């Protein structure tokens, strides 16, 4: 069921229950305080209540059904467009791989690499959009994957950004059951955050897994205690001078909450640790 329609039905149910409770309260008040004839009041109340609820449901369906239909059509169009985009992207990628084997000139290879990089970026954009649509429709696939493999793959994305920061990884390749795309985005954001708020000189990042706990530590300024309660809020940034929109940690928290991952922050004298309890994801 479309999540908007589901939310609409839930909201309707809450309103109906509220109206019923209000009627019962009014009934009690009038019969107790004003000695109103209970039989007459109940009959009148039920008549008005039934008429009001029927009218409300009819009007709600008339008003909101076209919106739901429009939303479903939009989702269908987006999915079909994404599918069509995948074909030329795959074609470009396949042809660049074939050309790589035939071209030997330095200039031509550079141009080919630019095309390859652009097609990879388009493919990543396609995958991100596809994932967001699936997430909106609650159609996320749960898969089994290795934690170490995923962490190392995530770190590869930040090779050009880490500069002189030393990164230590002590993570075994335990198997997890989860939404692999969402989990990888979460790790990406935590690593990005660890790089962004690290020391400009002699910075360190330590990623460690032990006894179902994954920790990501970075040297840098200790997070202010008063900000620990709002650091996961959307658009919040500990340091407003840093690039970005303050969405990364909000994405992390949203994923953790949805997948029953307990997350906490431990400020330390020389940095901060993000602690994730993965016990609910471990493939036993």
Secondary structure in CASP SS format (residue, H / E / C, confidence):
PFRMAT SS
TARGET T0000
AUTHOR 0000-0000-0000
METHOD secondary structure of the structure
MODEL  1
X C 1.00
X C 1.00
X H 1.00
X H 1.00
X H 1.00
X H 1.00
X H 1.00
X H 1.00
X H 1.00
X H 1.00
X H 1.00
X H 1.00
X H 1.00
X H 1.00
X H 1.00
X H 1.00
X H 1.00
X H 1.00
X H 1.00
X H 1.00
X H 1.00
X H 1.00
X H 1.00
X H 1.00
X H 1.00
X H 1.00
X H 1.00
X H 1.00
X H 1.00
X H 1.00
X H 1.00
X H 1.00
X H 1.00
X C 1.00
X C 1.00
X C 1.00
X C 1.00
X H 1.00
X H 1.00
X H 1.00
X H 1.00
X H 1.00
X H 1.00
X H 1.00
X H 1.00
X H 1.00
X H 1.00
X H 1.00
X H 1.00
X H 1.00
X H 1.00
X H 1.00
X H 1.00
X H 1.00
X H 1.00
X H 1.00
X H 1.00
X H 1.00
X H 1.00
X H 1.00
X H 1.00
X H 1.00
X H 1.00
X H 1.00
X H 1.00
X H 1.00
X H 1.00
X H 1.00
X H 1.00
X H 1.00
X H 1.00
X H 1.00
X H 1.00
X H 1.00
X H 1.00
X H 1.00
X H 1.00
X H 1.00
X H 1.00
X H 1.00
X H 1.00
X H 1.00
X H 1.00
X H 1.00
X H 1.00
X H 1.00
X H 1.00
X H 1.00
X H 1.00
X H 1.00
X H 1.00
X H 1.00
X H 1.00
X H 1.00
X H 1.00
X H 1.00
X H 1.00
X H 1.00
X H 1.00
X H 1.00
X H 1.00
X H 1.00
X C 1.00
X C 1.00
X C 1.00
X H 1.00
X H 1.00
X H 1.00
X H 1.00
X H 1.00
X H 1.00
X H 1.00
X H 1.00
X H 1.00
X H 1.00
X H 1.00
X H 1.00
X H 1.00
X H 1.00
X H 1.00
X H 1.00
X H 1.00
X H 1.00
X H 1.00
X H 1.00
X H 1.00
X H 1.00
X H 1.00
X H 1.00
X H 1.00
X H 1.00
X H 1.00
X H 1.00
X H 1.00
X H 1.00
X H 1.00
X C 1.00
X C 1.00
X C 1.00
X C 1.00
X C 1.00
X C 1.00
X E 1.00
X E 1.00
X E 1.00
X E 1.00
X H 1.00
X H 1.00
X H 1.00
X H 1.00
X H 1.00
X H 1.00
X H 1.00
X H 1.00
X H 1.00
X H 1.00
X C 1.00
X C 1.00
X C 1.00
X C 1.00
X C 1.00
X C 1.00
X C 1.00
X C 1.00
X C 1.00
X E 1.00
X E 1.00
X E 1.00
X E 1.00
X E 1.00
X C 1.00
X C 1.00
X C 1.00
X C 1.00
X E 1.00
X E 1.00
X E 1.00
X E 1.00
X C 1.00
X H 1.00
X H 1.00
X H 1.00
X H 1.00
X H 1.00
X H 1.00
X H 1.00
X H 1.00
X H 1.00
X H 1.00
X H 1.00
X H 1.00
X H 1.00
X H 1.00
X H 1.00
X H 1.00
X H 1.00
X C 1.00
X C 1.00
X C 1.00
X C 1.00
X C 1.00
X C 1.00
X C 1.00
X E 1.00
X E 1.00
X E 1.00
X E 1.00
X E 1.00
X E 1.00
X E 1.00
X C 1.00
X C 1.00
X E 1.00
X E 1.00
X E 1.00
X E 1.00
X E 1.00
X E 1.00
X E 1.00
X C 1.00
X C 1.00
X C 1.00
X C 1.00
X C 1.00
X H 1.00
X H 1.00
X H 1.00
X C 1.00
X C 1.00
X C 1.00
X C 1.00
X C 1.00
X C 1.00
X C 1.00
X C 1.00
X C 1.00
X C 1.00
X C 1.00
X C 1.00
X C 1.00
X C 1.00
X C 1.00
X C 1.00
X C 1.00
X C 1.00
X C 1.00
X C 1.00
X H 1.00
X H 1.00
X H 1.00
X H 1.00
X H 1.00
X H 1.00
X H 1.00
X H 1.00
X H 1.00
X H 1.00
X H 1.00
X C 1.00
X C 1.00
X C 1.00
X E 1.00
X E 1.00
X E 1.00
X E 1.00
X E 1.00
X E 1.00
X E 1.00
X C 1.00
X C 1.00
X E 1.00
X E 1.00
X E 1.00
X E 1.00
X E 1.00
X E 1.00
X E 1.00
X C 1.00
X C 1.00
X C 1.00
X C 1.00
X E 1.00
X C 1.00
X C 1.00
END
